[in-house]
Amino acid sequence: MLGVCALILAKMTDRVKGFTVTLERDFRDDDVEVILNAIKMIRGVAKVEPSLVIDEDHMIRERLKWELREKFYNFMKENLT
């Protein structure tokens, strides 16, 4: 009976199936080969695939810059008056 209670109280640990790595900037595909190979050399890594930049990425970045710029201007306008 005590063994059953101990099994019920034991917490199962979570499992990790992978990681998402974001580079600090966009790199040319031939320049990123060194980074890709370094990640592949890490024990337990089964597969590494680059994520290519698409047109939508550029649009999202520009919108974020625009929103951040607008928030900054509004903040400055409110705090300087």
Phi and psi restraints in degrees (range 20) as a CNS / XPLOR table:
assign (resid 1 and name C) (resid 2 and name N)
       (resid 2 and name CA) (resid 2 and name C) 1.0 -64.3 20.0 2
assign (resid 2 and name N) (resid 2 and name CA)
       (resid 2 and name C) (resid 3 and name N) 1.0 -36.9 20.0 2
assign (resid 2 and name C) (resid 3 and name N)
       (resid 3 and name CA) (resid 3 and name C) 1.0 -63.0 20.0 2
assign (resid 3 and name N) (resid 3 and name CA)
       (resid 3 and name C) (resid 4 and name N) 1.0 -38.5 20.0 2
assign (resid 3 and name C) (resid 4 and name N)
       (resid 4 and name CA) (resid 4 and name C) 1.0 -65.0 20.0 2
assign (resid 4 and name N) (resid 4 and name CA)
       (resid 4 and name C) (resid 5 and name N) 1.0 -42.2 20.0 2
assign (resid 4 and name C) (resid 5 and name N)
       (resid 5 and name CA) (resid 5 and name C) 1.0 -63.7 20.0 2
assign (resid 5 and name N) (resid 5 and name CA)
       (resid 5 and name C) (resid 6 and name N) 1.0 -40.1 20.0 2
assign (resid 5 and name C) (resid 6 and name N)
       (resid 6 and name CA) (resid 6 and name C) 1.0 -64.7 20.0 2
assign (resid 6 and name N) (resid 6 and name CA)
       (resid 6 and name C) (resid 7 and name N) 1.0 -37.9 20.0 2
assign (resid 6 and name C) (resid 7 and name N)
       (resid 7 and name CA) (resid 7 and name C) 1.0 -66.5 20.0 2
assign (resid 7 and name N) (resid 7 and name CA)
       (resid 7 and name C) (resid 8 and name N) 1.0 -38.0 20.0 2
assign (resid 7 and name C) (resid 8 and name N)
       (resid 8 and name CA) (resid 8 and name C) 1.0 -68.0 20.0 2
assign (resid 8 and name N) (resid 8 and name CA)
       (resid 8 and name C) (resid 9 and name N) 1.0 -38.5 20.0 2
assign (resid 8 and name C) (resid 9 and name N)
       (resid 9 and name CA) (resid 9 and name C) 1.0 -79.4 20.0 2
assign (resid 9 and name N) (resid 9 and name CA)
       (resid 9 and name C) (resid 10 and name N) 1.0 -19.9 20.0 2
assign (resid 9 and name C) (resid 10 and name N)
       (resid 10 and name CA) (resid 10 and name C) 1.0 -69.9 20.0 2
assign (resid 10 and name N) (resid 10 and name CA)
       (resid 10 and name C) (resid 11 and name N) 1.0 126.8 20.0 2
assign (resid 10 and name C) (resid 11 and name N)
       (resid 11 and name CA) (resid 11 and name C) 1.0 -86.1 20.0 2
assign (resid 11 and name N) (resid 11 and name CA)
       (resid 11 and name C) (resid 12 and name N) 1.0 131.2 20.0 2
assign (resid 11 and name C) (resid 12 and name N)
       (resid 12 and name CA) (resid 12 and name C) 1.0 -76.2 20.0 2
assign (resid 12 and name N) (resid 12 and name CA)
       (resid 12 and name C) (resid 13 and name N) 1.0 140.4 20.0 2
assign (resid 12 and name C) (resid 13 and name N)
       (resid 13 and name CA) (resid 13 and name C) 1.0 -83.0 20.0 2
assign (resid 13 and name N) (resid 13 and name CA)
       (resid 13 and name C) (resid 14 and name N) 1.0 150.0 20.0 2
assign (resid 13 and name C) (resid 14 and name N)
       (resid 14 and name CA) (resid 14 and name C) 1.0 -72.0 20.0 2
assign (resid 14 and name N) (resid 14 and name CA)
       (resid 14 and name C) (resid 15 and name N) 1.0 158.4 20.0 2
assign (resid 14 and name C) (resid 15 and name N)
       (resid 15 and name CA) (resid 15 and name C) 1.0 -115.2 20.0 2
assign (resid 15 and name N) (resid 15 and name CA)
       (resid 15 and name C) (resid 16 and name N) 1.0 141.6 20.0 2
assign (resid 15 and name C) (resid 16 and name N)
       (resid 16 and name CA) (resid 16 and name C) 1.0 -108.4 20.0 2
assign (resid 16 and name N) (resid 16 and name CA)
       (resid 16 and name C) (resid 17 and name N) 1.0 126.7 20.0 2
assign (resid 16 and name C) (resid 17 and name N)
       (resid 17 and name CA) (resid 17 and name C) 1.0 -101.2 20.0 2
assign (resid 17 and name N) (resid 17 and name CA)
       (resid 17 and name C) (resid 18 and name N) 1.0 -11.5 20.0 2
assign (resid 17 and name C) (resid 18 and name N)
       (resid 18 and name CA) (resid 18 and name C) 1.0 175.3 20.0 2
assign (resid 18 and name N) (resid 18 and name CA)
       (resid 18 and name C) (resid 19 and name N) 1.0 -178.3 20.0 2
assign (resid 18 and name C) (resid 19 and name N)
       (resid 19 and name CA) (resid 19 and name C) 1.0 -134.6 20.0 2
assign (resid 19 and name N) (resid 19 and name CA)
       (resid 19 and name C) (resid 20 and name N) 1.0 154.7 20.0 2
assign (resid 19 and name C) (resid 20 and name N)
       (resid 20 and name CA) (resid 20 and name C) 1.0 -111.8 20.0 2
assign (resid 20 and name N) (resid 20 and name CA)
       (resid 20 and name C) (resid 21 and name N) 1.0 125.9 20.0 2
assign (resid 20 and name C) (resid 21 and name N)
       (resid 21 and name CA) (resid 21 and name C) 1.0 -112.5 20.0 2
assign (resid 21 and name N) (resid 21 and name CA)
       (resid 21 and name C) (resid 22 and name N) 1.0 127.9 20.0 2
assign (resid 21 and name C) (resid 22 and name N)
       (resid 22 and name CA) (resid 22 and name C) 1.0 -111.8 20.0 2
assign (resid 22 and name N) (resid 22 and name CA)
       (resid 22 and name C) (resid 23 and name N) 1.0 126.9 20.0 2
assign (resid 22 and name C) (resid 23 and name N)
       (resid 23 and name CA) (resid 23 and name C) 1.0 -79.7 20.0 2
assign (resid 23 and name N) (resid 23 and name CA)
       (resid 23 and name C) (resid 24 and name N) 1.0 152.5 20.0 2
assign (resid 23 and name C) (resid 24 and name N)
       (resid 24 and name CA) (resid 24 and name C) 1.0 -68.2 20.0 2
assign (resid 24 and name N) (resid 24 and name CA)
       (resid 24 and name C) (resid 25 and name N) 1.0 -20.9 20.0 2
assign (resid 24 and name C) (resid 25 and name N)
       (resid 25 and name CA) (resid 25 and name C) 1.0 -156.7 20.0 2
assign (resid 25 and name N) (resid 25 and name CA)
       (resid 25 and name C) (resid 26 and name N) 1.0 171.3 20.0 2
assign (resid 25 and name C) (resid 26 and name N)
       (resid 26 and name CA) (resid 26 and name C) 1.0 -77.3 20.0 2
assign (resid 26 and name N) (resid 26 and name CA)
       (resid 26 and name C) (resid 27 and name N) 1.0 137.6 20.0 2
assign (resid 26 and name C) (resid 27 and name N)
       (resid 27 and name CA) (resid 27 and name C) 1.0 -118.0 20.0 2
assign (resid 27 and name N) (resid 27 and name CA)
       (resid 27 and name C) (resid 28 and name N) 1.0 152.4 20.0 2
assign (resid 27 and name C) (resid 28 and name N)
       (resid 28 and name CA) (resid 28 and name C) 1.0 -65.6 20.0 2
assign (resid 28 and name N) (resid 28 and name CA)
       (resid 28 and name C) (resid 29 and name N) 1.0 147.2 20.0 2
assign (resid 28 and name C) (resid 29 and name N)
       (resid 29 and name CA) (resid 29 and name C) 1.0 -61.6 20.0 2
assign (resid 29 and name N) (resid 29 and name CA)
       (resid 29 and name C) (resid 30 and name N) 1.0 -32.5 20.0 2
assign (resid 29 and name C) (resid 30 and name N)
       (resid 30 and name CA) (resid 30 and name C) 1.0 -77.4 20.0 2
assign (resid 30 and name N) (resid 30 and name CA)
       (resid 30 and name C) (resid 31 and name N) 1.0 -22.3 20.0 2
assign (resid 30 and name C) (resid 31 and name N)
       (resid 31 and name CA) (resid 31 and name C) 1.0 -80.8 20.0 2
assign (resid 31 and name N) (resid 31 and name CA)
       (resid 31 and name C) (resid 32 and name N) 1.0 -19.9 20.0 2
assign (resid 31 and name C) (resid 32 and name N)
       (resid 32 and name CA) (resid 32 and name C) 1.0 -89.5 20.0 2
assign (resid 32 and name N) (resid 32 and name CA)
       (resid 32 and name C) (resid 33 and name N) 1.0 -4.0 20.0 2
assign (resid 32 and name C) (resid 33 and name N)
       (resid 33 and name CA) (resid 33 and name C) 1.0 -58.2 20.0 2
assign (resid 33 and name N) (resid 33 and name CA)
       (resid 33 and name C) (resid 34 and name N) 1.0 -37.7 20.0 2
assign (resid 33 and name C) (resid 34 and name N)
       (resid 34 and name CA) (resid 34 and name C) 1.0 -63.5 20.0 2
assign (resid 34 and name N) (resid 34 and name CA)
       (resid 34 and name C) (resid 35 and name N) 1.0 -43.7 20.0 2
assign (resid 34 and name C) (resid 35 and name N)
       (resid 35 and name CA) (resid 35 and name C) 1.0 -64.9 20.0 2
assign (resid 35 and name N) (resid 35 and name CA)
       (resid 35 and name C) (resid 36 and name N) 1.0 -45.2 20.0 2
assign (resid 35 and name C) (resid 36 and name N)
       (resid 36 and name CA) (resid 36 and name C) 1.0 -58.6 20.0 2
assign (resid 36 and name N) (resid 36 and name CA)
       (resid 36 and name C) (resid 37 and name N) 1.0 -45.7 20.0 2
assign (resid 36 and name C) (resid 37 and name N)
       (resid 37 and name CA) (resid 37 and name C) 1.0 -67.0 20.0 2
assign (resid 37 and name N) (resid 37 and name CA)
       (resid 37 and name C) (resid 38 and name N) 1.0 -35.5 20.0 2
assign (resid 37 and name C) (resid 38 and name N)
       (resid 38 and name CA) (resid 38 and name C) 1.0 -64.2 20.0 2
assign (resid 38 and name N) (resid 38 and name CA)
       (resid 38 and name C) (resid 39 and name N) 1.0 -42.2 20.0 2
assign (resid 38 and name C) (resid 39 and name N)
       (resid 39 and name CA) (resid 39 and name C) 1.0 -65.5 20.0 2
assign (resid 39 and name N) (resid 39 and name CA)
       (resid 39 and name C) (resid 40 and name N) 1.0 -38.8 20.0 2
assign (resid 39 and name C) (resid 40 and name N)
       (resid 40 and name CA) (resid 40 and name C) 1.0 -61.9 20.0 2
assign (resid 40 and name N) (resid 40 and name CA)
       (resid 40 and name C) (resid 41 and name N) 1.0 -28.4 20.0 2
assign (resid 40 and name C) (resid 41 and name N)
       (resid 41 and name CA) (resid 41 and name C) 1.0 -78.7 20.0 2
assign (resid 41 and name N) (resid 41 and name CA)
       (resid 41 and name C) (resid 42 and name N) 1.0 -9.8 20.0 2
assign (resid 41 and name C) (resid 42 and name N)
       (resid 42 and name CA) (resid 42 and name C) 1.0 -71.3 20.0 2
assign (resid 42 and name N) (resid 42 and name CA)
       (resid 42 and name C) (resid 43 and name N) 1.0 132.1 20.0 2
assign (resid 42 and name C) (resid 43 and name N)
       (resid 43 and name CA) (resid 43 and name C) 1.0 -58.9 20.0 2
assign (resid 43 and name N) (resid 43 and name CA)
       (resid 43 and name C) (resid 44 and name N) 1.0 133.0 20.0 2
assign (resid 43 and name C) (resid 44 and name N)
       (resid 44 and name CA) (resid 44 and name C) 1.0 94.8 20.0 2
assign (resid 44 and name N) (resid 44 and name CA)
       (resid 44 and name C) (resid 45 and name N) 1.0 -8.4 20.0 2
assign (resid 44 and name C) (resid 45 and name N)
       (resid 45 and name CA) (resid 45 and name C) 1.0 -80.7 20.0 2
assign (resid 45 and name N) (resid 45 and name CA)
       (resid 45 and name C) (resid 46 and name N) 1.0 121.4 20.0 2
assign (resid 45 and name C) (resid 46 and name N)
       (resid 46 and name CA) (resid 46 and name C) 1.0 -94.6 20.0 2
assign (resid 46 and name N) (resid 46 and name CA)
       (resid 46 and name C) (resid 47 and name N) 1.0 -34.2 20.0 2
assign (resid 46 and name C) (resid 47 and name N)
       (resid 47 and name CA) (resid 47 and name C) 1.0 -155.7 20.0 2
assign (resid 47 and name N) (resid 47 and name CA)
       (resid 47 and name C) (resid 48 and name N) 1.0 141.6 20.0 2
assign (resid 47 and name C) (resid 48 and name N)
       (resid 48 and name CA) (resid 48 and name C) 1.0 -131.6 20.0 2
assign (resid 48 and name N) (resid 48 and name CA)
       (resid 48 and name C) (resid 49 and name N) 1.0 125.2 20.0 2
assign (resid 48 and name C) (resid 49 and name N)
       (resid 49 and name CA) (resid 49 and name C) 1.0 -128.7 20.0 2
assign (resid 49 and name N) (resid 49 and name CA)
       (resid 49 and name C) (resid 50 and name N) 1.0 132.3 20.0 2
assign (resid 49 and name C) (resid 50 and name N)
       (resid 50 and name CA) (resid 50 and name C) 1.0 -72.9 20.0 2
assign (resid 50 and name N) (resid 50 and name CA)
       (resid 50 and name C) (resid 51 and name N) 1.0 150.9 20.0 2
assign (resid 50 and name C) (resid 51 and name N)
       (resid 51 and name CA) (resid 51 and name C) 1.0 -106.5 20.0 2
assign (resid 51 and name N) (resid 51 and name CA)
       (resid 51 and name C) (resid 52 and name N) 1.0 112.9 20.0 2
assign (resid 51 and name C) (resid 52 and name N)
       (resid 52 and name CA) (resid 52 and name C) 1.0 -77.6 20.0 2
assign (resid 52 and name N) (resid 52 and name CA)
       (resid 52 and name C) (resid 53 and name N) 1.0 146.5 20.0 2
assign (resid 52 and name C) (resid 53 and name N)
       (resid 53 and name CA) (resid 53 and name C) 1.0 -73.6 20.0 2
assign (resid 53 and name N) (resid 53 and name CA)
       (resid 53 and name C) (resid 54 and name N) 1.0 134.8 20.0 2
assign (resid 53 and name C) (resid 54 and name N)
       (resid 54 and name CA) (resid 54 and name C) 1.0 -121.0 20.0 2
assign (resid 54 and name N) (resid 54 and name CA)
       (resid 54 and name C) (resid 55 and name N) 1.0 168.7 20.0 2
assign (resid 54 and name C) (resid 55 and name N)
       (resid 55 and name CA) (resid 55 and name C) 1.0 -54.5 20.0 2
assign (resid 55 and name N) (resid 55 and name CA)
       (resid 55 and name C) (resid 56 and name N) 1.0 -38.9 20.0 2
assign (resid 55 and name C) (resid 56 and name N)
       (resid 56 and name CA) (resid 56 and name C) 1.0 -61.9 20.0 2
assign (resid 56 and name N) (resid 56 and name CA)
       (resid 56 and name C) (resid 57 and name N) 1.0 -32.6 20.0 2
assign (resid 56 and name C) (resid 57 and name N)
       (resid 57 and name CA) (resid 57 and name C) 1.0 -59.5 20.0 2
assign (resid 57 and name N) (resid 57 and name CA)
       (resid 57 and name C) (resid 58 and name N) 1.0 -42.3 20.0 2
assign (resid 57 and name C) (resid 58 and name N)
       (resid 58 and name CA) (resid 58 and name C) 1.0 -65.4 20.0 2
assign (resid 58 and name N) (resid 58 and name CA)
       (resid 58 and name C) (resid 59 and name N) 1.0 -41.7 20.0 2
assign (resid 58 and name C) (resid 59 and name N)
       (resid 59 and name CA) (resid 59 and name C) 1.0 -63.8 20.0 2
assign (resid 59 and name N) (resid 59 and name CA)
       (resid 59 and name C) (resid 60 and name N) 1.0 -43.3 20.0 2
assign (resid 59 and name C) (resid 60 and name N)
       (resid 60 and name CA) (resid 60 and name C) 1.0 -62.5 20.0 2
assign (resid 60 and name N) (resid 60 and name CA)
       (resid 60 and name C) (resid 61 and name N) 1.0 -44.5 20.0 2
assign (resid 60 and name C) (resid 61 and name N)
       (resid 61 and name CA) (resid 61 and name C) 1.0 -61.6 20.0 2
assign (resid 61 and name N) (resid 61 and name CA)
       (resid 61 and name C) (resid 62 and name N) 1.0 -43.4 20.0 2
assign (resid 61 and name C) (resid 62 and name N)
       (resid 62 and name CA) (resid 62 and name C) 1.0 -64.4 20.0 2
assign (resid 62 and name N) (resid 62 and name CA)
       (resid 62 and name C) (resid 63 and name N) 1.0 -41.0 20.0 2
assign (resid 62 and name C) (resid 63 and name N)
       (resid 63 and name CA) (resid 63 and name C) 1.0 -63.8 20.0 2
assign (resid 63 and name N) (resid 63 and name CA)
       (resid 63 and name C) (resid 64 and name N) 1.0 -41.3 20.0 2
assign (resid 63 and name C) (resid 64 and name N)
       (resid 64 and name CA) (resid 64 and name C) 1.0 -63.7 20.0 2
assign (resid 64 and name N) (resid 64 and name CA)
       (resid 64 and name C) (resid 65 and name N) 1.0 -42.2 20.0 2
assign (resid 64 and name C) (resid 65 and name N)
       (resid 65 and name CA) (resid 65 and name C) 1.0 -61.7 20.0 2
assign (resid 65 and name N) (resid 65 and name CA)
       (resid 65 and name C) (resid 66 and name N) 1.0 -42.4 20.0 2
assign (resid 65 and name C) (resid 66 and name N)
       (resid 66 and name CA) (resid 66 and name C) 1.0 -63.1 20.0 2
assign (resid 66 and name N) (resid 66 and name CA)
       (resid 66 and name C) (resid 67 and name N) 1.0 -47.1 20.0 2
assign (resid 66 and name C) (resid 67 and name N)
       (resid 67 and name CA) (resid 67 and name C) 1.0 -62.2 20.0 2
assign (resid 67 and name N) (resid 67 and name CA)
       (resid 67 and name C) (resid 68 and name N) 1.0 -43.9 20.0 2
assign (resid 67 and name C) (resid 68 and name N)
       (resid 68 and name CA) (resid 68 and name C) 1.0 -64.2 20.0 2
assign (resid 68 and name N) (resid 68 and name CA)
       (resid 68 and name C) (resid 69 and name N) 1.0 -42.6 20.0 2
assign (resid 68 and name C) (resid 69 and name N)
       (resid 69 and name CA) (resid 69 and name C) 1.0 -61.0 20.0 2
assign (resid 69 and name N) (resid 69 and name CA)
       (resid 69 and name C) (resid 70 and name N) 1.0 -44.8 20.0 2
assign (resid 69 and name C) (resid 70 and name N)
       (resid 70 and name CA) (resid 70 and name C) 1.0 -64.1 20.0 2
assign (resid 70 and name N) (resid 70 and name CA)
       (resid 70 and name C) (resid 71 and name N) 1.0 -42.4 20.0 2
assign (resid 70 and name C) (resid 71 and name N)
       (resid 71 and name CA) (resid 71 and name C) 1.0 -63.9 20.0 2
assign (resid 71 and name N) (resid 71 and name CA)
       (resid 71 and name C) (resid 72 and name N) 1.0 -39.0 20.0 2
assign (resid 71 and name C) (resid 72 and name N)
       (resid 72 and name CA) (resid 72 and name C) 1.0 -64.3 20.0 2
assign (resid 72 and name N) (resid 72 and name CA)
       (resid 72 and name C) (resid 73 and name N) 1.0 -47.0 20.0 2
assign (resid 72 and name C) (resid 73 and name N)
       (resid 73 and name CA) (resid 73 and name C) 1.0 -60.0 20.0 2
assign (resid 73 and name N) (resid 73 and name CA)
       (resid 73 and name C) (resid 74 and name N) 1.0 -44.9 20.0 2
assign (resid 73 and name C) (resid 74 and name N)
       (resid 74 and name CA) (resid 74 and name C) 1.0 -62.8 20.0 2
assign (resid 74 and name N) (resid 74 and name CA)
       (resid 74 and name C) (resid 75 and name N) 1.0 -41.1 20.0 2
assign (resid 74 and name C) (resid 75 and name N)
       (resid 75 and name CA) (resid 75 and name C) 1.0 -61.9 20.0 2
assign (resid 75 and name N) (resid 75 and name CA)
       (resid 75 and name C) (resid 76 and name N) 1.0 -45.4 20.0 2
assign (resid 75 and name C) (resid 76 and name N)
       (resid 76 and name CA) (resid 76 and name C) 1.0 -65.5 20.0 2
assign (resid 76 and name N) (resid 76 and name CA)
       (resid 76 and name C) (resid 77 and name N) 1.0 -40.7 20.0 2
assign (resid 76 and name C) (resid 77 and name N)
       (resid 77 and name CA) (resid 77 and name C) 1.0 -63.4 20.0 2
assign (resid 77 and name N) (resid 77 and name CA)
       (resid 77 and name C) (resid 78 and name N) 1.0 -42.1 20.0 2
assign (resid 77 and name C) (resid 78 and name N)
       (resid 78 and name CA) (resid 78 and name C) 1.0 -69.0 20.0 2
assign (resid 78 and name N) (resid 78 and name CA)
       (resid 78 and name C) (resid 79 and name N) 1.0 -34.8 20.0 2
assign (resid 78 and name C) (resid 79 and name N)
       (resid 79 and name CA) (resid 79 and name C) 1.0 -92.0 20.0 2
assign (resid 79 and name N) (resid 79 and name CA)
       (resid 79 and name C) (resid 80 and name N) 1.0 -11.7 20.0 2
assign (resid 79 and name C) (resid 80 and name N)
       (resid 80 and name CA) (resid 80 and name C) 1.0 -96.9 20.0 2
assign (resid 80 and name N) (resid 80 and name CA)
       (resid 80 and name C) (resid 81 and name N) 1.0 -11.1 20.0 2
